[in-house]
């Protein structure tokens, strides 16, 4: 039995009162009003309503240690990234590793592995695999259905996956950036209930009006808070907060608490903000997470104030997992799993022989996953299309890491590099090697650094080479959050010293192979148009 005192934030009844919470056997057994001199506030823990834990570059047990510092007690987690590398075995790894901590991970069954047929992934999860996963009580939902063309055109395999989720009465998450009108109506009618990909107010409003739950995303790369937050006051019962992808250096600084602080700073009603942050994910996904009610799990946090939401203590099932700067979550031992099978490359592998005067280029938008397709003048040296640092049109490549194959080549604008190259084996969604650089030699050097490490992120120039190894599936570290966060921050700084102008260079880079987000991306098989959903030519004339 333990008792905690504070100003109790009662979200359902929209009131705050001085009181005392008594916890026994992991449950809240009483909440009483009681005078005291304690100034801090007690409220339910925060929930990230959609995140890929892998994007933190941490295994679940290490992610938990950072998340509880910011008052997060639970996540709705799509293990899509590791599934693209290792299949069902990867999903099972995430579940088992997470189970060894008090933190409440709620994993979904990845619906799109591979995300498309236009890329090479390390595994396949078909409808029979989804059937098996859906029967597992540890699987809470069918994760984001990125193959929206498959839904719209009644693809049999896609519809089977959705049908198995319905059979087990589990929600189906959506992923439909920019989908409007009759298309989004049909997508919703298929049984898809959420979307975290809205990037305009009008798009999100249409989806809300048609019965979808809209999740406001603010991650390391995609930032939609400013575009969508003004919808919250009217639609607070049908909105949630998420990170989607959160790199380790950002996770060291904050999590869902930051979004609550920003929303309250905009004078949005506190209780509406907390409804989205603490209550709605539990209702929608049927989570076993407490809401600061008698008889419920003691998943609550103590914060300094209701402005910045600085977390002082975090309780999960009554266990004090974070206490004034100290994390009380034990280390978890595990074996590294990986799937990496390609040979080192030669500089000549990155030549693109052409006489084209104009080329089709990916225009990267900082803070967004959506790109533009632009046509620009090419730069040719000895018959080879090369980077042009003056116009900031740089060569990029995606290299198949599961088999030996010829690298795919494209060009990208807005990375801003003036020297060297950066590369990563975190390349959504298939996690092949992706790199961008100022010349073929630098690109080759960066790609080979990733191959040597069997996964990681790196920055190289003529005199330096720095790599952060990611030995777990080539996308996660086996180190703790502070270590990987610091190492990642150093590489981020190095990329910016090379001239990169993006806020999150490696996060942005990782999404330049994500074919299901328009308008133009690069897979290991070639340049791909998200508008027409087919390959397109690099040469524009």
N, C-alpha and C positions, 0 to 999 in steps of 0.2 A: 504493500500500500504506500502510495506517495501522493503528496498534495502540492499543487503549485498555485500561487496567487498572482493576480494581475488584473488588468482591465480586459475583460472577456469580450471578444468581438463575436456577437451572435448574428451571423450572416442571414439566416432565414427570417429572423424577426427584426432585422435592421436596427439593432441596438447595441450599445456598449455599456457595460456595467462593471463595477468593482466586484470581484468574486473569487471563488476558490474552486479548482478542479481537482477531483480525487480520482486516482488511477489505481486499478487493481487487476492483476493478471492480464495486462495489456489492453484493458478496456477502461472507458470512463464510467465510473459508477455513480458519480454525483457532480453536479454543477450548482453551486449555491451563491447567492448574492451575499457579500460580506465586506465590510469596511476594512481597509488596510492602507499602508503607506507606500505600496509598490506602484511604480509609475509605468512599468512596461506593459505590453499588450500580448494577450494570448489569442491565437487564431488558428484555423486549420492550416495544415501544410500546403505548400504550393505543388501544382502538378503541371508538368510539361506535357501538353496534349498530343504532341507528335515530334518525335526526335529519333534520329539514327545515332545510337550511342557510339557507333564506330567513328563518327565524324569528330568526336572528341579525341580520337587516337588513343583512347583508353578502353581497357576491358571493363565490363559493367561494375565489377567490385571496386575498381579504382575511380570510375566515374562517380560512384555513390559518395566517396569520401569528399569530393569537391562539391557535389550538389547539395549535400546536407548543410554545408556552411552557409548556403543562401536560402535555407528554409524549404528546399524542395524535398518532398518525402516520396514522390512517386513519378514515374514517367509512363507514357504510352509510347512504346518503343518498337520501331519497325527494323528488324534485323536484316533488312534488304541487302545491305552492303556486303556483309560476310556471306550471305546466301549466294550472291553472285559469284563469289570466289569458291565456296565450299559446299553449297547446297544445304540440304536439311541438316547435315552434320554441323555446319556453322551455326544454324539456328539453335540446335541443341547445346552447343558450346555456350552461347550467350545466356540461355535459360539457366543452365547448371551453374555457371559462374555467378550470375546474379542472385540465385537462390541462396548462396552462401553468405549473403549479407542481409541485414534487417530491411534494407531499402526495398521499396515496392516497385519492381520492374514489371511492366505488363506488356509482354511481347505479342506481336501479331504474326500471322503467316504471310510471308512475302508473296504478293500476287503476280509479280512480273519478273521472273528469273529465267532467262535473261529479260531485260526490260524491253528489248525489241529483237527482231531477227536480223538486224542490220549491224550487229556487233558480235564479237567473240567473248563470251563469258566463260567462267570456270565450271559452271554447273547449270542444271536445268531443274526447275520445280514445276511439275505438271499438275493437272487437276487431280490425279490420283494421290500425289504427294499432299496437295491441299486437303483432300479428304482425310488423310491420316493426321495431318497437323490440326485440323479443325476439331477432331475428336479428342485432342489433348486439352485437358482443363487449364494447362499453363498458357495456351494460346487464347488470347482474349478477343481477337478480331481478325478480319482479312485486311491486310495492310494495303496501302494506297494503290488503287487501280490506275496505273499510269498509262496503260494501253487503252486510252479512251477511243481511238479509232476502232479497236476490237469490240468495244461495247456498242458503238454507233452502228457498226456493220455486222452485228450479231455473230461475232466469231464464236464458234461452238466451244472451244477450249476455255475462252474467257468467261463465257456464260456458265459453264460447268463450275468454275472456281467460285463465282458469285453464288451459285445455287447451293454449294456445300456450306458456305457461310450462313446462308438463310436456313439451311437444314438444321444447323446447330445453334440457330438463333443468336448469331454473333454479328456485330456491325461490320459494314464494309466502308473502308476509308476511300476517299477520292483523291484525284490528282488531275485537274483539268484546267490548266492555265489559259485564260482568255476564252474559254468555251462559253458561248452565249446562245440565246434564242432557242430554237427547236432542238438543237444539239444538246444543250445542257438539260433540257426537259427530258429528253430520252435517257440521258446518262443517269439522272436522278431516278427516273422510273425503273431503271434496272435494279435499284436497291442500294444505290451509293449515297451515303448520308452526310459526308463531310467534304470540305475542301480547304487545304492550307496554301493553295497556290494563287489565290486572288491577288492581283497587283493594282487594281483600280477600285475606287469607291463604288462606281456603277456596276462593275462586274460582281462584286461581293453582295451588293444590295439585291441584284437580280437573283442570285443564288439563295440568299436568305428568304426572299419573298416566295421562292419556289420550294421552300421546305428544307434546305440544306443547313447544316451547322457550318459556320465559317470560323476557321481557326486563324487568328492573327499571328503571322510568322515574323519573328525578328531574330535572325541567326547571324552567323559570322559573314555570310555572303549575301543572302537574300533578306532584305529589310523592307517589310510592308506595313510596319506599325503606323507610320505617319499617314499613309494612304487610307488606312482602314479604321483607325481608332475612333473616328467621329461617328461610326455606326454603333458603337458599343452602348451609349446611353439608351437608345430605343430597342436594341436587339440583344441586350445583355444575357437573356436567357438562352440564346442560341449561338453564343460566341465563346471561344476559348483562346488561350495563349499557347504558343509553341516556339521552339527554336529551330526545328527541322534539322539543322546542322550547326554545331557549336564547337569551334576549335578550342583546344585546351587553354590557350592564353586568355581567351575571352571567358571561359568557364571559371578561371581563377578569380575573375573580377565580379561575376554576378550571373544570375540566371533569371527565372521568372519574376523574382523580386524586383528586378530592374524595370520590367514592363509595368508592374503595378505602380512603382514610383512615378514613372513617366505619365501613366494614365491619370493618377491622382493630381499630378502637377498641372494637368489640363482641366482641372476642376470637375472631372467626372466623378459621380457619386461613388464613394468608397465601397459601399456594399455591392454595387453593380460590378465594380472592378474585381472584387474578391469572389463574387459569384462565378465570374469567368475563369479566375485563376485557381480556385480551390474546390468548387462544387460541380460545375458543369461536366468536366471530364469523368467524374465518378458516375454521374447519372447516365451519360451517353454510353460509356464503355462498360457499365456495370462493374466498377472496380471495388475491390475490398480495401477501401481507404476511408478513414474516419473523417467526419465533418464537424467535430467538436460538439457532439451530441451524446447524451447519456445512453449507454449501452453500445455505443460504437467504438471502433478501434481508437486508441489514444495516439493518433497521428496529428500532432499539433506542434506549433512553434511559438517561441516567445521572441517578439521583436521590440526594438528600442522605441520606435514610434511608428505612426501610420502615414509617414511622409516618405522616408527613405527605405523603410522595411529592413533595416539592418538586423540580421538574425543574431540573437544571443544564445538561444538553445533550440535544439530540434529533437522531438520525440517521435519514434516510430514504434507502434505497438507498445507504448509505454516505456520503451528503452531510450535512454538519453544518448543519442548517437552523436550529438554535437553540443559542446558545453563551453561557451565563452572562449572560443579559439581552439579548443581541443576536439579532435575527431575521435570517436570511440567505435570505429569500425575496423575490424582486424584484417590483416593481409590474407589474401586467398592464393594458395598455390595452384598452378595450372600448367599444362603443357602447351607449347606453341603449336598451332596448326597453320599450315601454309599450302599454297598451290602456286608455284613459280617455276616455269620451265621454258626459258628462252636463253639463247646465246648472246654474248656481247656483240655490239654492232660496229660497223666501220663508218667513217665519215661519208664515204661514197653512198651509203645506204640512204642518206638524207638529201641527195640531189633530186631535183625535179626538173628534168630537161624539158624546155619549152621555148617557144618564140612568141608566146601570147603577149600582146601589149597591155591587156587589161585582165585583171583577175578578180575572182569573187572572194570577198574577205569577210571573216567573222568580226563584227564590231561588238566588243565586250562592254557592257554597261555596269559601272561600279555599283555594287549593292543590289544587283538584280541577276536572276538566272536567265532571263530572256535576253537574247542577243538580236542584233540587226544584221541584215545582209546588205553589204555595200560593194560597189564595183570601183576599183581604183587602178591606177597605172602600176604596172609591174616594174621590178628591177631585175635585170638579167645580167649575169656575169658568166662568161664562157658557156653559154647555153643553159645555165642553171638559174632557176628562179631563186632569189635570195632575199634576206631581210633588208628592209630599208629603215634604218634608225631615224633618218631625217623626217620621214612621214609617219613614223611609228607603225609601220606595217611589218610585223615580225613573223618569221617562219615558226610553225608549230608542228608537232608530230604526235601521233598516237601509235604506240608499239604494242603488239600482241604479247602479253607476258605468259600465256599458257602454251603457246607453240611458236616455233620459229616462222616468221612471216615478214614480208617486206613492210617497212614502216609506212603508214599513211601520212600524207603531207597536206597542210593547208596554211593559210596566213590569217593573222589576227591583229586587230588594232586596239589600242588603249592600254596595253601592258606597260609601255614606256621604257622598257629596258634599253640601256645605252651600252651595256657590256654583259658578257657572259650568258648564262641560261639558268632556268629553274626547271625542275622536273619533280614528278610525284607518281607513285603507284596508287594513289587515291584518285581515281578517275571515274566518276559516276557514269553509268552504274556498274559497268563490267570490271572496273578497276584494272584496266590495262595501264601501261606507262604513258603519261602525257607530259610533254615538255614544250617550252617556248624559249627562243634565244635569238641572239643577234647574228649568229653565223652557224654554219653546219658543224664546225669542229666543236663549238661550245655545246650545241644540242647533243651531239654524239657523246661528249664527255659526261653530260648530265644523265643521259639515258643509261650509260654504262655504270655510273655510280649507283643507280637504283637497282640495276641487275646484279651488281656485286653484293649489295645488301639484301637481295631477295625481298625488296620492298622498303619504301621509305619516301622521304622528301629531301631534296637537295638544292643547293645553289653552287654554281661553279663560275669561275672566270679563268683567265690565263694563269693566274698565280694562286688562286684559292679553290678549295673544294670542301664543302661542309655538307654532311649527310646526317639526318636523323633516321635511324633504322626503325622500321615497323614490322617486326618479325611475326606478329600474329595476323595471319592471312594477308600480309603485305599492306595492311591498313591500320593496324593498331600496335601500340607499344606494349612491352612487358614491364615497363617502368611505372613509377607512381606519377600522379598528376602534376605535382610541383616540378618534377624533373622534366617531364615531356613538355609542360607548359613553358618552362624557361628555354628549353632547346628550340621549341617551335618559335618563340618570340625572337630568338637570335637569328634564325633563318629568315623570318619575316623582315627583320631589320636589314639583313644582308641583301635580300631581294630589292628592298627600297633604296639601299645604297647603290645598287646597280642601275637605279633609275625608275623602278616600277612605281607607278603612280596610283595603283589600286589600294584600297583600304585593307583588303585581305587577299594578297596575291595568290596564296596557295589554295585558299577556299575557292576563289574565282576560277583559278586554273582547273580545279577538280571538276567543275561543272561544264567545262567547254567540250566534254565528250558526252553530255547528257542529251541524247537525241530526242527525247520526248518533250523537251522545252524548246519552243521556236526561238529564232527563225533559222539559224544556221549553226551546225555543230560538226565535230569531227569524230568519227569512230575509227577503230583500227582497220576498218574496211574502206573508209573513204569519207569525203565531204558529204554531209547529209542535210537536206532541207526539211525543217520541221513543219513548214507550211504545206508542202506537197507530200510529205512523209515518204520521200525517196531520195536516192543518191543524186547529187548534182555535180557539175564540172567545176573544177578550180579555175580553169581557163574560161574567160568571159567573152572571148572573140575568136 
